[in-house]
């Protein structure tokens, strides 16, 4: 019973950590794509 108690919090921590990492990657990727689109639009206007 005791080992089950100690093992149960670990997956929750890993899931929370992975959600944070995936969220940061998505934000950084979206920011990068947004900057690239902005630069591309400026190049088309000139």
Backbone as numpy.savetxt, mean C-alpha at the origin, in Angstrom:
# Nx Ny Nz CAx CAy CAz Cx Cy Cz
-3.62 -25.37 25.05 -4.45 -24.17 25.05 -3.58 -22.90 25.05
-2.54 -22.91 25.83 -1.69 -21.71 25.92 -0.99 -21.42 24.59
-0.38 -22.42 23.91 0.24 -22.11 22.62 -0.76 -21.55 21.60
-2.00 -22.02 21.60 -3.01 -21.48 20.69 -3.25 -19.99 20.98
-3.24 -19.63 22.25 -3.47 -18.23 22.62 -2.33 -17.36 22.08
-1.10 -17.85 22.15 0.04 -17.05 21.70 0.14 -17.02 20.17
-0.35 -18.05 19.50 -0.26 -18.07 18.04 -1.35 -17.23 17.38
-2.50 -17.08 18.03 -3.61 -16.39 17.39 -3.35 -14.90 17.09
-2.66 -14.13 17.93 -2.47 -12.71 17.59 -1.53 -12.50 16.39
-0.62 -13.42 16.12 0.36 -13.20 15.06 -0.25 -12.97 13.69
-1.18 -13.82 13.21 -1.76 -13.56 11.89 -2.48 -12.21 11.82
-3.10 -11.80 12.91 -3.79 -10.50 12.92 -2.77 -9.38 12.72
-1.64 -9.47 13.37 -0.59 -8.46 13.23 -0.07 -8.47 11.79
0.17 -9.67 11.24 0.69 -9.75 9.88 -0.33 -9.20 8.88
-1.61 -9.50 9.07 -2.64 -8.99 8.16 -2.67 -7.45 8.23
-2.61 -6.90 9.43 -2.61 -5.45 9.56 -1.38 -4.84 8.92
-0.23 -5.50 9.09 1.01 -5.00 8.50 0.92 -5.04 6.98
0.43 -6.15 6.44 0.31 -6.26 4.98 -0.67 -5.25 4.43
-1.77 -5.01 5.14 -2.73 -3.99 4.68 -2.07 -2.62 4.63
-1.26 -2.30 5.65 -0.57 -1.01 5.67 0.41 -0.91 4.52
1.17 -1.97 4.28 2.17 -1.96 3.20 1.48 -1.83 1.84
0.43 -2.63 1.63 -0.29 -2.57 0.36 -0.91 -1.18 0.17
-1.46 -0.62 1.22 -2.04 0.72 1.13 -1.01 1.77 0.75
0.17 1.70 1.37 1.23 2.65 1.03 1.69 2.47 -0.41
1.81 1.23 -0.86 2.23 0.98 -2.25 1.20 1.54 -3.22
-0.08 1.34 -2.93 -1.14 1.86 -3.81 -1.10 3.38 -3.85
-0.91 4.02 -2.70 -0.85 5.49 -2.66 0.35 6.00 -3.44
1.51 5.38 -3.22 2.71 5.81 -3.95 2.55 5.59 -5.44
1.99 4.44 -5.85 1.78 4.15 -7.27 0.81 5.16 -7.87
-0.28 5.46 -7.17 -1.27 6.42 -7.68 -0.64 7.80 -7.81
0.17 8.19 -6.83 0.84 9.49 -6.89 1.78 9.54 -8.09
2.57 8.48 -8.29 3.50 8.43 -9.42 2.76 8.50 -10.74
1.67 7.75 -10.87 0.89 7.77 -12.11 0.28 9.15 -12.32
-0.20 9.77 -11.26 -0.77 11.11 -11.38 0.26 12.12 -11.85
1.47 12.04 -11.33 2.54 12.95 -11.75 2.89 12.69 -13.21
2.98 11.42 -13.61 3.31 11.09 -15.00 2.22 11.62 -15.94
0.95 11.48 -15.56 -0.14 11.97 -16.41 -0.07 13.48 -16.51
0.23 14.16 -15.39 0.32 15.61 -15.40 1.46 16.06 -16.32
2.61 15.40 -16.23 3.75 15.75 -17.09 3.39 15.50 -18.55
2.71 14.37 -18.82 2.32 14.06 -20.19 1.36 15.10 -20.74
0.42 15.57 -19.95 -0.53 16.60 -20.42 0.19 17.90 -20.68
1.16 18.27 -19.85 1.91 19.51 -20.06 2.72 19.42 -21.35
3.30 18.27 -21.64 4.07 18.10 -22.86 3.16 18.22 -24.09
1.93 17.71 -24.01 1.02 17.78 -25.15 0.58 19.22 -25.42
0.48 20.05 -24.38 0.02 21.43 -24.55 1.07 22.29 -25.23
2.35 22.01 -25.01 3.41 22.87 -25.56 3.64 22.58 -27.02
